[in-house]
Amino acid sequence: MRHRFAATAIAAALALTTSAVANADDRYFNEGKQFEVTVPTGWKQIAGDGGMIDLVLSSPRFEATMGLCVLISRDIADTRKDSQAKIDEEAGAAINDAFWREVMTDKNTTVTSVQSKSEMRGGRRVYFGTVGVTSLIDGKSVNLQIEMVLHVMPGKGMMGQCGVEVAQLDAEKIDIQTIINSYNSTGSGVVASADPHHNHGSAAKLSNTLTEALTAGAKDMIGRMAHPQKP
């Protein structure tokens, strides 16, 4: 993966997390990070400490399926004065199959298939990627399916990433879709002083910022899938 975050910094942030187990489908709210998500029955919750990683969700079938989701967010200071319409236009041009392929590719992970789509939700465009990969995990090639959702709004990006072993997809696909489709911002997503003529540099700059955050999240997620004791 092209962009890197210090592994020690991520580990330090995650060391401060707390965990809980959901006994029934439950709506999880995070006021500080301004997001909500439905946690399926039995999924373990590991709440972030306010850093890039906001929440990790681990399937009760994790040891058999490697089912796991990571929710992350990233401030994008250069877009705080942009209108949602401008962000939708620029992000829509940049977030495509090639974008998701770049997010998931590194020296240990080969992308085998990519599907991307987007739809309007709550007045802004939301982006989805389904990526098949073959990843080297503890010396063994494992086929994984990764589902991703990306919310882009003035000053912020929110990303949900869920992975499962392809052979076990049927056991997790309903729960993963519940998480992906329910993950949403509880903020307005609109900056009152947004300037439609504001120029933050280029669409590429926006794309690079989001790619960096998504890549770090994907690396962390696959690392957790490799080590069942860590989720």
Accessible surface in RSA format (square Angstrom, percent):
REM  Atomic radii and reference values for relative SASA: ProtOr
REM  Chains: A
REM  Algorithm: Lee & Richards
REM  Probe-radius: 1.40
REM  Slices: 20
REM RES _ NUM      All-atoms   Total-Side   Main-Chain    Non-polar    All polar
REM                ABS   REL    ABS   REL    ABS   REL    ABS   REL    ABS   REL
RES MET A   1    17.42   9.0   2.09   1.4  15.33  36.5   5.65   4.8  11.76  15.6
RES ARG A   2   154.89  65.0 119.13  60.7  35.76  85.1  72.81  99.5  82.07  49.7
RES HIS A   3    40.92  22.4  36.33  25.3   4.58  11.7  27.31  28.1  13.61  15.8
RES ARG A   4   117.65  49.4  88.16  44.9  29.48  70.2  52.86  72.2  64.78  39.3
RES PHE A   5    62.51  31.3  50.31  31.2  12.20  31.7  54.54  33.1   7.96  22.8
RES ALA A   6    63.67  58.5  42.86  66.1  20.80  47.3  54.48  76.7   9.19  24.3
RES ALA A   7    70.08  64.4  57.52  88.8  12.56  28.6  61.04  86.0   9.04  23.9
RES THR A   8   110.42  78.5 102.99 104.4   7.43  17.7  86.09 115.6  24.33  36.8
RES ALA A   9    61.97  57.0  47.66  73.6  14.31  32.6  56.41  79.4   5.57  14.8
RES ILE A  10    29.55  16.8  26.61  19.8   2.95   7.1  29.54  21.3   0.02   0.0
RES ALA A  11    59.72  54.9  49.84  76.9   9.89  22.5  55.21  77.8   4.51  12.0
RES ALA A  12    59.64  54.8  49.27  76.0  10.37  23.6  56.91  80.1   2.73   7.2
RES ALA A  13    28.59  26.3  24.03  37.1   4.56  10.4  27.64  38.9   0.95   2.5
RES LEU A  14    28.50  15.9  22.16  15.8   6.34  15.9  22.31  15.7   6.19  16.7
RES ALA A  15    82.79  76.1  43.28  66.8  39.52  89.9  56.10  79.0  26.69  70.7
RES LEU A  16   125.97  70.2 103.40  74.0  22.56  56.7 108.17  76.0  17.79  47.9
RES THR A  17    33.11  23.5  11.44  11.6  21.67  51.6   2.04   2.7  31.07  47.0
RES THR A  18   100.78  71.7  92.66  93.9   8.12  19.4  77.44 104.0  23.34  35.3
RES SER A  19    75.61  63.9  44.61  59.5  31.00  71.4  11.39  24.2  64.22  90.0
RES ALA A  20    58.06  53.4  48.05  74.2  10.01  22.8  57.92  81.6   0.14   0.4
RES VAL A  21    87.26  57.4  67.35  61.0  19.90  48.0  67.51  58.7  19.75  53.6
RES ALA A  22     7.26   6.7   0.00   0.0   7.26  16.5   6.90   9.7   0.36   1.0
RES ASN A  23   136.43  94.1 109.86 106.2  26.56  64.0  35.56  85.6 100.86  97.5
RES ALA A  24    59.90  55.1  56.66  87.4   3.24   7.4  56.69  79.8   3.20   8.5
RES ASP A  25    90.47  63.4  65.35  65.0  25.11  59.4  25.05  59.0  65.41  65.2
RES ASP A  26    71.41  50.0  67.85  67.5   3.56   8.4  13.18  31.0  58.23  58.1
RES ARG A  27    85.84  36.0  69.38  35.4  16.46  39.2  42.18  57.6  43.66  26.5
RES TYR A  28    33.81  15.8  31.33  17.8   2.47   6.4  26.07  19.6   7.73   9.5
RES PHE A  29   124.22  62.1  99.06  61.4  25.16  65.5  99.06  60.1  25.16  72.0
RES ASN A  30    31.49  21.7  26.36  25.5   5.13  12.4   4.61  11.1  26.88  26.0
RES GLU A  31   161.73  92.9 139.42 105.5  22.31  53.1  58.72 113.6 103.01  84.1
RES GLY A  32    74.65  92.1   0.00   N/A  74.65  92.1  42.28 116.0  32.37  72.5
RES LYS A  33    46.49  22.7  44.54  27.3   1.95   4.7  22.25  20.0  24.24  25.8
RES GLN A  34    87.24  48.8  87.20  63.7   0.03   0.1  10.92  23.2  76.32  57.9
RES PHE A  35     1.54   0.8   1.27   0.8   0.27   0.7   1.27   0.8   0.27   0.8
RES GLU A  36    32.69  18.8  32.69  24.7   0.00   0.0   0.00   0.0  32.69  26.7
RES VAL A  37     0.00   0.0   0.00   0.0   0.00   0.0   0.00   0.0   0.00   0.0
RES THR A  38    26.01  18.5  26.01  26.4   0.00   0.0  15.35  20.6  10.66  16.1
RES VAL A  39     0.00   0.0   0.00   0.0   0.00   0.0   0.00   0.0   0.00   0.0
RES PRO A  40     1.82   1.3   1.82   1.7   0.00   0.0   1.82   1.5   0.00   0.0
RES THR A  41    76.54  54.4  69.88  70.8   6.66  15.9  53.95  72.5  22.59  34.2
RES GLY A  42    19.60  24.2   0.00   N/A  19.60  24.2  14.96  41.0   4.64  10.4
RES TRP A  43     0.00   0.0   0.00   0.0   0.00   0.0   0.00   0.0   0.00   0.0
RES LYS A  44    74.59  36.4  74.45  45.7   0.14   0.3  29.72  26.8  44.87  47.8
RES GLN A  45    21.99  12.3  21.32  15.6   0.68   1.6   3.26   6.9  18.74  14.2
RES ILE A  46    13.16   7.5  12.51   9.3   0.66   1.6  12.51   9.0   0.66   1.8
RES ALA A  47    24.86  22.9  23.85  36.8   1.00   2.3  23.85  33.6   1.00   2.7
RES GLY A  48    22.10  27.3   0.00   N/A  22.10  27.3   2.07   5.7  20.03  44.9
RES ASP A  49    67.63  47.4  28.05  27.9  39.58  93.6  22.84  53.8  44.79  44.7
RES GLY A  50    51.25  63.2   0.00   N/A  51.25  63.2  26.99  74.1  24.25  54.3
RES GLY A  51    29.20  36.0   0.00   N/A  29.20  36.0  28.05  77.0   1.15   2.6
RES MET A  52    36.22  18.8  22.20  14.7  14.03  33.4  26.11  22.2  10.12  13.4
RES ILE A  53     9.24   5.3   5.32   4.0   3.92   9.5   5.32   3.8   3.92  10.6
RES ASP A  54     3.00   2.1   0.37   0.4   2.63   6.2   1.91   4.5   1.09   1.1
RES LEU A  55     0.00   0.0   0.00   0.0   0.00   0.0   0.00   0.0   0.00   0.0
RES VAL A  56     0.67   0.4   0.67   0.6   0.00   0.0   0.67   0.6   0.00   0.0
RES LEU A  57     0.00   0.0   0.00   0.0   0.00   0.0   0.00   0.0   0.00   0.0
RES SER A  58     6.43   5.4   5.81   7.8   0.61   1.4   0.23   0.5   6.20   8.7
RES SER A  59     5.11   4.3   0.00   0.0   5.11  11.8   0.00   0.0   5.11   7.2
RES PRO A  60    75.46  55.0  31.98  29.2  43.47 158.0  44.05  36.4  31.41 195.2
RES ARG A  61    86.15  36.2  79.00  40.3   7.15  17.0  53.75  73.5  32.40  19.6
RES PHE A  62    13.02   6.5  12.04   7.5   0.98   2.6  12.04   7.3   0.98   2.8
RES GLU A  63   157.89  90.6 125.97  95.3  31.92  76.0  42.93  83.0 114.96  93.9
RES ALA A  64    66.57  61.2  47.90  73.9  18.67  42.5  56.71  79.9   9.86  26.1
RES THR A  65     2.38   1.7   2.38   2.4   0.00   0.0   2.38   3.2   0.00   0.0
RES MET A  66    26.63  13.8  26.63  17.6   0.00   0.0  18.87  16.0   7.76  10.3
RES GLY A  67     0.00   0.0   0.00   N/A   0.00   0.0   0.00   0.0   0.00   0.0
RES LEU A  68     0.00   0.0   0.00   0.0   0.00   0.0   0.00   0.0   0.00   0.0
RES CYS A  69     0.00   0.0   0.00   0.0   0.00   0.0   0.00   0.0   0.00   0.0
RES VAL A  70     0.00   0.0   0.00   0.0   0.00   0.0   0.00   0.0   0.00   0.0
RES LEU A  71     0.37   0.2   0.37   0.3   0.00   0.0   0.37   0.3   0.00   0.0
RES ILE A  72     0.00   0.0   0.00   0.0   0.00   0.0   0.00   0.0   0.00   0.0
RES SER A  73     6.43   5.4   3.62   4.8   2.81   6.5   1.33   2.8   5.10   7.1
RES ARG A  74    69.12  29.0  65.29  33.3   3.83   9.1  15.60  21.3  53.52  32.4
RES ASP A  75    97.69  68.4  83.94  83.6  13.75  32.5  18.72  44.1  78.97  78.8
RES ILE A  76     7.61   4.3   5.51   4.1   2.09   5.0   7.61   5.5   0.00   0.0
RES ALA A  77    63.00  57.9  46.46  71.7  16.53  37.6  46.55  65.5  16.45  43.6
RES ASP A  78    58.46  41.0  51.71  51.5   6.75  16.0   9.76  23.0  48.71  48.6
RES THR A  79     1.12   0.8   1.12   1.1   0.00   0.0   0.76   1.0   0.36   0.5
RES ARG A  80   124.05  52.1 123.65  63.0   0.40   0.9  43.21  59.0  80.84  49.0
RES LYS A  81   121.50  59.3 120.92  74.2   0.57   1.4  62.99  56.7  58.51  62.3
RES ASP A  82     0.04   0.0   0.04   0.0   0.00   0.0   0.00   0.0   0.04   0.0
RES SER A  83    25.83  21.8  24.42  32.6   1.42   3.3  21.88  46.6   3.96   5.5
RES GLN A  84    21.68  12.1  17.03  12.4   4.65  11.1  16.46  35.0   5.22   4.0
RES ALA A  85    75.89  69.8  61.74  95.3  14.15  32.2  67.85  95.5   8.04  21.3
RES LYS A  86    39.00  19.0  35.80  22.0   3.20   7.6  30.54  27.5   8.46   9.0
RES ILE A  87     0.46   0.3   0.25   0.2   0.21   0.5   0.46   0.3   0.00   0.0
RES ASP A  88    23.79  16.7  20.08  20.0   3.71   8.8  13.40  31.5  10.39  10.4
RES GLU A  89   133.03  76.4 117.51  88.9  15.52  37.0  49.87  96.5  83.16  67.9
RES GLU A  90    30.11  17.3  27.23  20.6   2.88   6.9  13.04  25.2  17.07  13.9
RES ALA A  91     1.22   1.1   0.11   0.2   1.10   2.5   1.22   1.7   0.00   0.0
RES GLY A  92    36.46  45.0   0.00   N/A  36.46  45.0  14.72  40.4  21.75  48.7
RES ALA A  93    81.25  74.7  47.64  73.5  33.62  76.5  59.22  83.4  22.03  58.4
RES ALA A  94    25.73  23.7  11.68  18.0  14.05  32.0  19.32  27.2   6.40  17.0
RES ILE A  95    13.87   7.9   1.78   1.3  12.09  29.1   1.78   1.3  12.09  32.8
RES ASN A  96    66.09  45.6  64.73  62.6   1.36   3.3  28.67  69.0  37.42  36.2
RES ASP A  97    66.15  46.3  65.04  64.7   1.10   2.6  24.63  58.0  41.52  41.4
RES ALA A  98    68.33  62.8  58.38  90.1   9.95  22.6  61.89  87.2   6.44  17.1
RES PHE A  99     8.07   4.0   2.87   1.8   5.20  13.5   7.50   4.5   0.57   1.6
RES TRP A 100     0.56   0.2   0.56   0.3   0.00   0.0   0.00   0.0   0.56   0.9
RES ARG A 101   108.05  45.4 108.05  55.1   0.00   0.0  41.60  56.8  66.45  40.3
RES GLU A 102    55.40  31.8  47.34  35.8   8.06  19.2  30.69  59.4  24.72  20.2
RES VAL A 103     0.00   0.0   0.00   0.0   0.00   0.0   0.00   0.0   0.00   0.0
RES MET A 104     0.00   0.0   0.00   0.0   0.00   0.0   0.00   0.0   0.00   0.0
RES THR A 105    58.62  41.7  55.51  56.3   3.10   7.4  52.21  70.1   6.41   9.7
RES ASP A 106    28.22  19.8  14.16  14.1  14.07  33.3   6.45  15.2  21.77  21.7
RES LYS A 107   187.12  91.3 141.22  86.6  45.90 109.3  96.11  86.5  91.01  96.9
RES ASN A 108    63.73  43.9  56.62  54.7   7.11  17.1  11.09  26.7  52.64  50.9
RES THR A 109     4.73   3.4   2.78   2.8   1.95   4.6   0.16   0.2   4.57   6.9
RES THR A 110    88.13  62.7  86.18  87.4   1.95   4.6  53.15  71.4  34.98  52.9
RES VAL A 111    14.88   9.8   1.28   1.2  13.60  32.8   1.28   1.1  13.60  36.9
RES THR A 112    90.29  64.2  54.05  54.8  36.24  86.4  49.81  66.9  40.48  61.2
RES SER A 113    58.89  49.8  53.87  71.9   5.02  11.6  40.61  86.5  18.28  25.6
RES VAL A 114    20.44  13.4   1.12   1.0  19.32  46.6   1.22   1.1  19.22  52.1
RES GLN A 115   128.65  71.9 123.54  90.3   5.11  12.2  40.27  85.7  88.37  67.0
RES SER A 116    43.96  37.1  15.15  20.2  28.81  66.4   4.98  10.6  38.97  54.6
RES LYS A 117   136.68  66.7 120.69  74.1  15.99  38.1  82.03  73.8  54.65  58.2
RES SER A 118    45.64  38.6  21.37  28.5  24.27  55.9   3.89   8.3  41.75  58.5
RES GLU A 119    66.29  38.1  62.41  47.2   3.88   9.2  26.78  51.8  39.51  32.3
RES MET A 120   104.17  53.9  78.73  52.1  25.44  60.6  73.95  62.9  30.21  40.0
RES ARG A 121    60.05  25.2  51.90  26.5   8.14  19.4  36.10  49.3  23.95  14.5
RES GLY A 122    83.67 103.2   0.00   N/A  83.67 103.2  46.07 126.4  37.60  84.2
RES GLY A 123    61.20  75.5   0.00   N/A  61.20  75.5  35.56  97.6  25.64  57.4
RES ARG A 124    15.92   6.7  15.92   8.1   0.00   0.0   2.35   3.2  13.57   8.2
RES ARG A 125    73.34  30.8  73.26  37.3   0.07   0.2  10.09  13.8  63.25  38.3
RES VAL A 126     0.32   0.2   0.32   0.3   0.00   0.0   0.32   0.3   0.00   0.0
RES TYR A 127     5.28   2.5   5.28   3.0   0.00   0.0   5.28   4.0   0.00   0.0
RES PHE A 128    15.31   7.7  14.94   9.3   0.38   1.0  15.02   9.1   0.29   0.8
RES GLY A 129     1.00   1.2   0.00   N/A   1.00   1.2   0.70   1.9   0.30   0.7
RES THR A 130    36.61  26.0  35.04  35.5   1.56   3.7  15.59  20.9  21.01  31.8
RES VAL A 131     0.00   0.0   0.00   0.0   0.00   0.0   0.00   0.0   0.00   0.0
RES GLY A 132    10.64  13.1   0.00   N/A  10.64  13.1   9.64  26.5   1.00   2.2
RES VAL A 133     2.11   1.4   0.00   0.0   2.11   5.1   0.00   0.0   2.11   5.7
RES THR A 134    40.24  28.6  37.18  37.7   3.06   7.3  28.88  38.8  11.36  17.2
RES SER A 135     0.96   0.8   0.93   1.2   0.03   0.1   0.03   0.1   0.93   1.3
RES LEU A 136    92.18  51.3  76.18  54.5  16.01  40.2  76.18  53.5  16.01  43.1
RES ILE A 137    14.10   8.0   9.51   7.1   4.59  11.1  11.49   8.3   2.61   7.1
RES ASP A 138   110.74  77.6  66.02  65.7  44.72 105.7  41.66  98.0  69.08  68.9
RES GLY A 139    67.52  83.3   0.00   N/A  67.52  83.3  30.61  84.0  36.91  82.7
RES LYS A 140   142.71  69.6 138.52  85.0   4.19  10.0  86.89  78.2  55.82  59.5
RES SER A 141    75.53  63.8  53.09  70.8  22.44  51.7  24.97  53.2  50.55  70.8
RES VAL A 142    14.25   9.4  11.22  10.2   3.03   7.3  14.25  12.4   0.00   0.0
RES ASN A 143    85.45  58.9  81.59  78.8   3.87   9.3  12.96  31.2  72.49  70.1
RES LEU A 144     0.39   0.2   0.00   0.0   0.39   1.0   0.00   0.0   0.39   1.0
RES GLN A 145    40.04  22.4  39.62  29.0   0.42   1.0   1.38   2.9  38.66  29.3
RES ILE A 146     0.00   0.0   0.00   0.0   0.00   0.0   0.00   0.0   0.00   0.0
RES GLU A 147    22.47  12.9  22.47  17.0   0.00   0.0   4.36   8.4  18.11  14.8
RES MET A 148     1.32   0.7   0.00   0.0   1.32   3.2   0.00   0.0   1.32   1.8
RES VAL A 149     0.22   0.1   0.22   0.2   0.00   0.0   0.22   0.2   0.00   0.0
RES LEU A 150     0.00   0.0   0.00   0.0   0.00   0.0   0.00   0.0   0.00   0.0
RES HIS A 151     0.00   0.0   0.00   0.0   0.00   0.0   0.00   0.0   0.00   0.0
RES VAL A 152     1.12   0.7   1.09   1.0   0.03   0.1   1.09   0.9   0.03   0.1
RES MET A 153     6.91   3.6   6.87   4.5   0.03   0.1   2.15   1.8   4.76   6.3
RES PRO A 154    13.97  10.2   0.68   0.6  13.29  48.3   0.68   0.6  13.29  82.6
RES GLY A 155     8.06   9.9   0.00   N/A   8.06   9.9   3.49   9.6   4.56  10.2
RES LYS A 156    31.56  15.4  31.56  19.4   0.00   0.0  26.17  23.6   5.39   5.7
RES GLY A 157     0.00   0.0   0.00   N/A   0.00   0.0   0.00   0.0   0.00   0.0
RES MET A 158     1.10   0.6   1.10   0.7   0.00   0.0   0.99   0.8   0.11   0.1
RES MET A 159     0.00   0.0   0.00   0.0   0.00   0.0   0.00   0.0   0.00   0.0
RES GLY A 160     0.06   0.1   0.00   N/A   0.06   0.1   0.06   0.2   0.00   0.0
RES GLN A 161     0.00   0.0   0.00   0.0   0.00   0.0   0.00   0.0   0.00   0.0
RES CYS A 162     0.09   0.1   0.00   0.0   0.09   0.2   0.00   0.0   0.09   0.1
RES GLY A 163     0.00   0.0   0.00   N/A   0.00   0.0   0.00   0.0   0.00   0.0
RES VAL A 164     1.16   0.8   1.16   1.0   0.00   0.0   1.16   1.0   0.00   0.0
RES GLU A 165    49.11  28.2  49.11  37.2   0.00   0.0   2.96   5.7  46.15  37.7
RES VAL A 166    67.48  44.4  60.22  54.5   7.26  17.5  60.22  52.3   7.26  19.7
RES ALA A 167    87.07  80.1  46.82  72.3  40.25  91.6  58.06  81.8  29.00  76.8
RES GLN A 168    66.67  37.3  64.01  46.8   2.66   6.3   2.70   5.7  63.97  48.5
RES LEU A 169    40.77  22.7  40.30  28.8   0.47   1.2  40.30  28.3   0.47   1.3
RES ASP A 170   113.62  79.6  95.46  95.0  18.15  42.9  34.45  81.1  79.17  79.0
RES ALA A 171    51.76  47.6  23.95  37.0  27.81  63.3  35.82  50.4  15.94  42.2
RES GLU A 172     0.19   0.1   0.00   0.0   0.19   0.5   0.19   0.4   0.00   0.0
RES LYS A 173   100.40  49.0  98.73  60.6   1.68   4.0  53.73  48.4  46.68  49.7
RES ILE A 174   132.85  75.6 128.04  95.4   4.81  11.6 131.24  94.5   1.61   4.4
RES ASP A 175    29.77  20.9  28.94  28.8   0.83   2.0   2.33   5.5  27.44  27.4
RES ILE A 176     1.96   1.1   1.96   1.5   0.00   0.0   1.96   1.4   0.00   0.0
RES GLN A 177    71.04  39.7  70.95  51.9   0.09   0.2  38.03  80.9  33.01  25.0
RES THR A 178    42.64  30.3  33.50  34.0   9.14  21.8  21.28  28.6  21.36  32.3
RES ILE A 179     0.18   0.1   0.18   0.1   0.00   0.0   0.18   0.1   0.00   0.0
RES ILE A 180     4.71   2.7   4.57   3.4   0.14   0.3   4.71   3.4   0.00   0.0
RES ASN A 181    73.41  50.6  59.35  57.4  14.06  33.9  21.37  51.4  52.04  50.3
RES SER A 182    19.21  16.2  11.15  14.9   8.06  18.6  18.64  39.7   0.58   0.8
RES TYR A 183     0.45   0.2   0.45   0.3   0.00   0.0   0.29   0.2   0.16   0.2
RES ASN A 184    50.77  35.0  50.77  49.1   0.00   0.0   7.48  18.0  43.30  41.8
RES SER A 185    10.73   9.1   1.52   2.0   9.21  21.2   0.00   0.0  10.73  15.0
RES THR A 186    68.40  48.6  31.55  32.0  36.85  87.8  31.90  42.8  36.50  55.2
RES GLY A 187    19.86  24.5   0.00   N/A  19.86  24.5   8.85  24.3  11.00  24.6
RES SER A 188    93.79  79.3  57.10  76.2  36.69  84.5  53.47 113.9  40.32  56.5
RES GLY A 189    12.20  15.0   0.00   N/A  12.20  15.0   6.92  19.0   5.28  11.8
RES VAL A 190    98.95  65.1  81.73  74.0  17.21  41.5  81.94  71.2  17.01  46.1
RES VAL A 191    45.38  29.9  41.02  37.1   4.36  10.5  43.53  37.8   1.85   5.0
RES ALA A 192   114.50 105.3  68.66 106.0  45.84 104.3  78.47 110.5  36.03  95.5
RES SER A 193    82.29  69.5  59.84  79.9  22.45  51.7  54.92 116.9  27.38  38.4
RES ALA A 194    29.81  27.4  10.65  16.4  19.16  43.6  10.65  15.0  19.16  50.8
RES ASP A 195    59.22  41.5  56.88  56.6   2.34   5.5  17.61  41.4  41.61  41.5
RES PRO A 196    89.09  64.9  72.71  66.3  16.38  59.5  72.90  60.2  16.19 100.6
RES HIS A 197   161.03  88.0 134.52  93.5  26.51  67.8  95.15  98.1  65.88  76.7
RES HIS A 198    49.50  27.1  44.24  30.7   5.26  13.5  32.37  33.4  17.12  19.9
RES ASN A 199   111.05  76.6  87.71  84.8  23.34  56.2  26.72  64.3  84.33  81.5
RES HIS A 200    13.59   7.4   1.50   1.0  12.09  30.9   7.85   8.1   5.75   6.7
RES GLY A 201    50.65  62.5   0.00   N/A  50.65  62.5  29.34  80.5  21.30  47.7
RES SER A 202    52.70  44.5  43.98  58.7   8.72  20.1  41.46  88.3  11.24  15.7
RES ALA A 203    36.04  33.1  29.82  46.0   6.22  14.1  29.83  42.0   6.21  16.4
RES ALA A 204    61.21  56.3  52.87  81.6   8.34  19.0  59.07  83.2   2.14   5.7
RES LYS A 205    98.68  48.1  94.90  58.2   3.78   9.0  59.35  53.4  39.33  41.9
RES LEU A 206     4.12   2.3   2.15   1.5   1.97   5.0   4.08   2.9   0.04   0.1
RES SER A 207    18.69  15.8  17.45  23.3   1.24   2.9   6.02  12.8  12.67  17.7
RES ASN A 208    67.17  46.3  65.92  63.7   1.24   3.0  13.95  33.6  53.22  51.4
RES THR A 209    31.24  22.2  26.18  26.5   5.06  12.1  12.76  17.1  18.48  27.9
RES LEU A 210     0.26   0.1   0.26   0.2   0.00   0.0   0.26   0.2   0.00   0.0
RES THR A 211     1.67   1.2   1.67   1.7   0.00   0.0   0.50   0.7   1.17   1.8
RES GLU A 212    46.25  26.6  46.25  35.0   0.00   0.0   2.97   5.7  43.28  35.3
RES ALA A 213     0.00   0.0   0.00   0.0   0.00   0.0   0.00   0.0   0.00   0.0
RES LEU A 214     0.00   0.0   0.00   0.0   0.00   0.0   0.00   0.0   0.00   0.0
RES THR A 215     1.50   1.1   1.50   1.5   0.00   0.0   0.40   0.5   1.10   1.7
RES ALA A 216     3.53   3.2   0.13   0.2   3.40   7.7   3.27   4.6   0.26   0.7
RES GLY A 217     0.00   0.0   0.00   N/A   0.00   0.0   0.00   0.0   0.00   0.0
RES ALA A 218     0.00   0.0   0.00   0.0   0.00   0.0   0.00   0.0   0.00   0.0
RES LYS A 219    89.65  43.7  84.00  51.5   5.64  13.4  61.04  54.9  28.61  30.5
RES ASP A 220    18.93  13.3   8.44   8.4  10.49  24.8   9.45  22.2   9.48   9.5
RES MET A 221     0.00   0.0   0.00   0.0   0.00   0.0   0.00   0.0   0.00   0.0
RES ILE A 222    17.91  10.2  17.91  13.3   0.00   0.0  17.91  12.9   0.00   0.0
RES GLY A 223    32.80  40.4   0.00   N/A  32.80  40.4  31.64  86.8   1.16   2.6
RES ARG A 224    16.29   6.8  15.74   8.0   0.55   1.3   7.59  10.4   8.70   5.3
RES MET A 225     2.29   1.2   0.00   0.0   2.29   5.5   0.00   0.0   2.29   3.0
RES ALA A 226    16.14  14.8   9.90  15.3   6.24  14.2  10.30  14.5   5.84  15.5
RES HIS A 227    64.23  35.1  63.97  44.5   0.26   0.7  32.14  33.1  32.09  37.3
RES PRO A 228    69.16  50.4  56.32  51.3  12.84  46.7  56.36  46.5  12.81  79.6
RES GLN A 229   137.21  76.7 100.12  73.2  37.09  88.3  68.91 146.7  68.31  51.8
RES LYS A 230   130.21  63.5 107.91  66.2  22.30  53.1  63.44  57.1  66.77  71.1
RES PRO A 231    14.01  10.2   2.88   2.6  11.13  40.5   2.95   2.4  11.06  68.7
END  Absolute sums over single chains surface
CHAIN  1 A    10286.1       7926.5       2359.6       5574.6       4711.5
END  Absolute sums over all chains
TOTAL         10286.1       7926.5       2359.6       5574.6       4711.5
